[in-house]
Amino acid sequence: MGGGPAGAGFSETAGFLKGFQHETCGPPGGKERLWSWYDATGYAANLFNLPTVAYSGEKDRQKQAADMMEQAAAQAGIRLAYVIGPTPSIGLNPGQIEVDRRIDAIAAQGRNPVPRQVKFTTFTLRYNEAFCARWTPHEHWRPARIDAEFDAVENSFRVGTGGLTAFTLAFAPGNTPGSHRAAKVMVDGQSLEAPKAFSDRSFAAHFRKEGERWVSPPPSNPRAGETPRAPGTIDDAFMDSFMFVGRRGRR
């Protein structure tokens, strides 16, 4: 998971429609579920894993988008770093200079490949991996979350889930911060045991939900993991590069 500048655009559908399109009616039927394809507010908890700085011009109408993300982040327990600069302005204004200062300081720290805690929410079967965690959601466009915390001293994981059917905890070779003892895992309050790390300091443990309980089946090989499922809906056809070749019909 990396980071980069995000351009202008709406962050959620309902407030944008009301404030910019002056529409007050909700979506027909179950189409509100598809808002999660574009709505960034549902993913606000993921900012826990990525240092973030937001910027808006004080008189920019598009400020609404960042304001909504600030509210969503607060609901997820995150205080968003939010810089507001004067508008209009010529050249770099003090707000933009401050954003650059903060981003430079973040970049100088480098990326931590093995954070102690990972929090991640997704609404799609396609994107199901963050740092040491990979998972299988219950259903496309329904929220699925994982909160995994590793204690290197105790060689243990504490995992909280929602909307998952299976997940994997894995570290690449050289990245396992624990010992060669078998790891203890607590999943949604249920105690389980995980295998030991390998001699190359890689690690993989797989968990599957059976009914209301989690089980830890042995992996078929050391590098096995949960395979992301294609959503199988028309939107997935536009998530990768593609080429459409048509054929002109005869008259």
C-alpha positions as CSV (number, residue, x, y, z in Angstrom):
1,M,0.0,0.0,0.0
2,G,1.5,3.3,-1.1
3,G,0.4,6.8,-1.3
4,G,0.3,9.7,-3.7
5,P,-1.6,12.9,-4.4
6,A,-5.3,12.6,-5.1
7,G,-7.0,15.1,-7.4
8,A,-10.3,16.9,-7.2
9,G,-13.5,14.9,-7.2
10,F,-16.5,14.0,-5.0
11,S,-15.9,11.7,-2.0
12,E,-19.4,10.4,-1.5
13,T,-22.6,10.4,-3.4
14,A,-25.5,11.5,-1.1
15,G,-24.0,14.8,0.0
16,F,-22.6,15.6,-3.4
17,L,-26.0,15.1,-5.1
18,K,-27.7,17.3,-2.5
19,G,-25.0,20.1,-2.4
20,F,-24.0,20.2,-6.1
21,Q,-26.9,18.7,-8.1
22,H,-29.7,19.8,-5.7
23,E,-31.2,16.3,-5.6
24,T,-32.9,15.2,-2.4
25,C,-34.4,11.9,-3.5
26,G,-32.5,8.7,-2.7
27,P,-31.5,6.1,-5.2
28,P,-34.2,3.7,-6.4
29,G,-34.4,0.2,-4.9
30,G,-31.1,-1.3,-3.9
31,K,-28.8,0.9,-6.0
32,E,-27.5,2.7,-2.9
33,R,-25.4,-0.5,-2.4
34,L,-23.5,0.4,-5.5
35,W,-22.5,3.8,-4.2
36,S,-19.6,2.0,-2.4
37,W,-18.0,1.6,-5.8
38,Y,-17.1,5.3,-5.7
39,D,-17.8,6.5,-2.2
40,A,-14.5,7.0,-0.4
41,T,-16.1,7.7,3.0
42,G,-16.7,4.0,3.5
43,Y,-13.0,3.4,3.3
44,A,-12.0,6.2,5.7
45,A,-10.8,3.7,8.3
46,N,-8.0,2.6,5.9
47,L,-6.3,6.0,6.5
48,F,-5.1,4.3,9.7
49,N,-2.5,2.5,7.6
50,L,-1.4,5.4,5.4
51,P,-0.1,8.9,6.5
52,T,-2.5,11.3,4.9
53,V,-2.7,15.1,4.5
54,A,-5.8,16.7,3.1
55,Y,-5.9,20.2,1.4
56,S,-8.7,22.5,0.4
57,G,-9.0,26.1,-0.7
58,E,-11.1,28.0,1.8
59,K,-13.6,29.2,-0.9
60,D,-13.4,26.2,-3.2
61,R,-16.8,24.5,-3.5
62,Q,-15.0,21.2,-3.9
63,K,-14.0,21.6,-0.2
64,Q,-17.2,19.7,0.5
65,A,-15.4,16.5,-0.5
66,A,-12.6,16.8,2.0
67,D,-15.0,18.0,4.7
68,M,-17.0,14.8,4.3
69,M,-13.8,12.7,4.5
70,E,-12.8,14.6,7.7
71,Q,-16.1,13.6,9.2
72,A,-15.9,10.0,8.1
73,A,-12.3,9.7,9.4
74,A,-13.4,11.1,12.8
75,Q,-16.2,8.4,12.9
76,A,-13.4,5.8,12.4
77,G,-11.4,7.3,15.2
78,I,-8.9,9.1,13.0
79,R,-8.1,12.8,13.3
80,L,-7.4,13.9,9.7
81,A,-4.5,16.3,9.0
82,Y,-6.4,18.9,7.1
83,V,-4.8,22.1,5.7
84,I,-7.0,24.9,4.4
85,G,-5.4,27.5,2.1
86,P,-6.6,30.9,0.9
87,T,-8.4,31.1,-2.5
88,P,-8.0,32.5,-5.0
89,S,-4.2,32.7,-5.0
90,I,-1.4,33.2,-7.4
91,G,1.4,30.6,-7.2
92,L,2.0,28.5,-4.1
93,N,0.1,29.8,-1.1
94,P,1.0,29.1,2.5
95,G,-1.4,26.2,2.8
96,Q,0.2,24.4,-0.2
97,I,3.7,25.0,1.2
98,E,2.6,23.5,4.5
99,V,1.2,20.4,2.7
100,D,4.6,20.0,0.9
101,R,6.4,20.3,4.3
102,R,4.3,17.6,5.8
103,I,4.5,15.2,2.9
104,D,8.3,15.6,2.7
105,A,8.6,14.8,6.4
106,I,6.4,11.7,5.8
107,A,8.4,10.6,2.8
108,A,11.7,10.9,4.7
109,Q,10.4,8.3,7.2
110,G,10.0,5.7,4.5
111,R,7.4,2.9,4.4
112,N,7.2,0.4,7.2
113,P,6.7,-3.0,5.5
114,V,5.6,-4.7,8.7
115,P,3.4,-2.4,10.8
116,R,2.4,-3.7,14.2
117,Q,-1.3,-3.2,13.4
118,V,-3.4,-3.3,10.2
119,K,-6.9,-2.0,9.8
120,F,-8.6,-2.4,6.5
121,T,-12.1,-2.2,5.1
122,T,-13.2,-3.2,1.6
123,F,-16.5,-3.5,-0.3
124,T,-15.2,-5.5,-3.2
125,L,-14.0,-9.1,-3.7
126,R,-11.2,-7.7,-5.9
127,Y,-9.1,-5.8,-3.4
128,N,-8.5,-8.0,-0.4
129,E,-4.9,-7.5,0.8
130,A,-3.1,-5.1,3.1
131,F,0.4,-5.7,4.5
132,C,0.3,-9.0,6.3
133,A,-3.4,-9.7,5.9
134,R,-5.4,-11.3,3.0
135,W,-9.0,-12.2,3.2
136,T,-12.1,-13.4,1.5
137,P,-15.2,-11.2,1.9
138,H,-18.7,-12.7,2.2
139,E,-20.3,-10.8,-0.6
140,H,-19.4,-8.2,-3.3
141,W,-20.3,-4.6,-2.4
142,R,-21.0,-5.5,1.2
143,P,-18.5,-4.1,3.8
144,A,-15.8,-6.5,5.0
145,R,-13.2,-5.5,7.6
146,I,-10.1,-6.9,9.4
147,D,-8.2,-5.4,12.3
148,A,-5.0,-7.4,13.0
149,E,-2.5,-6.6,15.7
150,F,0.8,-8.4,16.1
151,D,2.7,-8.6,19.4
152,A,6.3,-9.6,18.7
153,V,7.2,-10.1,22.4
154,E,4.2,-12.5,23.0
155,N,4.4,-13.9,19.4
156,S,0.7,-13.5,19.1
157,F,-2.0,-12.0,16.9
158,R,-5.3,-10.4,17.9
159,V,-7.7,-10.2,15.0
160,G,-11.1,-8.7,14.7
161,T,-13.2,-9.3,11.6
162,G,-16.5,-8.4,10.0
163,G,-18.1,-9.8,6.9
164,L,-15.3,-12.3,6.2
165,T,-15.4,-16.0,5.4
166,A,-11.7,-16.7,5.4
167,F,-8.4,-14.8,5.9
168,T,-4.6,-15.4,5.8
169,L,-1.9,-13.8,7.9
170,A,1.4,-13.9,6.1
171,F,4.9,-12.3,6.2
172,A,7.3,-12.4,3.3
173,P,10.8,-14.1,3.8
174,G,12.9,-12.1,6.3
175,N,9.9,-10.1,7.6
176,T,8.5,-12.2,10.4
177,P,9.2,-10.1,13.6
178,G,8.4,-12.9,16.0
179,S,10.3,-16.0,17.2
180,H,10.3,-19.6,16.0
181,R,7.7,-20.5,18.6
182,A,4.2,-21.3,17.3
183,A,2.1,-18.1,17.3
184,K,-1.0,-17.7,19.4
185,V,-4.0,-16.2,17.6
186,M,-7.1,-14.7,19.0
187,V,-9.8,-14.3,16.3
188,D,-13.1,-12.5,17.4
189,G,-12.4,-13.7,20.9
190,Q,-11.7,-17.3,19.9
191,S,-8.3,-18.7,20.7
192,L,-6.4,-20.6,18.0
193,E,-2.9,-21.8,17.3
194,A,-0.9,-20.9,14.2
195,P,2.2,-22.7,12.8
196,K,5.7,-21.7,13.5
197,A,7.6,-19.3,11.2
198,F,9.9,-20.9,8.6
199,S,13.7,-20.7,8.8
200,D,13.7,-18.0,6.2
201,R,11.6,-15.9,8.6
202,S,8.5,-16.2,6.4
203,F,5.1,-17.0,7.9
204,A,1.7,-18.0,6.7
205,A,-1.4,-19.0,8.7
206,H,-4.8,-19.6,7.2
207,F,-8.2,-19.3,8.9
208,R,-11.7,-20.3,7.7
209,K,-15.1,-19.7,9.2
210,E,-17.3,-22.8,9.7
211,G,-20.6,-21.8,11.0
212,E,-20.0,-19.4,13.9
213,R,-16.5,-20.6,14.6
214,W,-13.1,-20.1,13.1
215,V,-10.8,-23.0,12.2
216,S,-7.1,-23.1,11.1
217,P,-6.6,-25.7,8.4
218,P,-3.0,-26.6,7.5
219,P,-1.8,-24.9,4.3
220,S,-1.1,-27.1,1.3
221,N,2.2,-25.4,0.8
222,P,4.2,-22.6,2.6
223,R,3.2,-19.9,0.1
224,A,-0.5,-20.8,-0.3
225,G,-2.9,-17.9,0.4
226,E,-6.5,-17.0,-0.1
227,T,-7.1,-16.3,-3.7
228,P,-9.1,-13.1,-4.5
229,R,-12.4,-13.9,-6.3
230,A,-13.4,-11.9,-9.3
231,P,-16.7,-10.1,-8.6
232,G,-18.2,-11.6,-11.7
233,T,-20.2,-8.4,-12.4
234,I,-19.9,-6.1,-15.4
235,D,-18.0,-3.5,-13.4
236,D,-15.1,-5.9,-13.0
237,A,-14.6,-5.9,-16.8
238,F,-13.4,-2.3,-16.6
239,M,-10.9,-2.8,-13.7
240,D,-8.1,-3.9,-16.0
241,S,-6.7,-2.9,-19.3
242,F,-8.9,-4.1,-22.1
243,M,-9.4,-3.8,-25.9
244,F,-12.7,-3.9,-27.7
245,V,-12.6,-5.0,-31.3
246,G,-15.7,-4.6,-33.3
247,R,-16.6,-5.9,-36.7
248,R,-18.5,-3.8,-39.2
249,G,-21.5,-5.7,-40.5
250,R,-22.4,-6.1,-44.1
251,R,-25.0,-4.0,-45.7
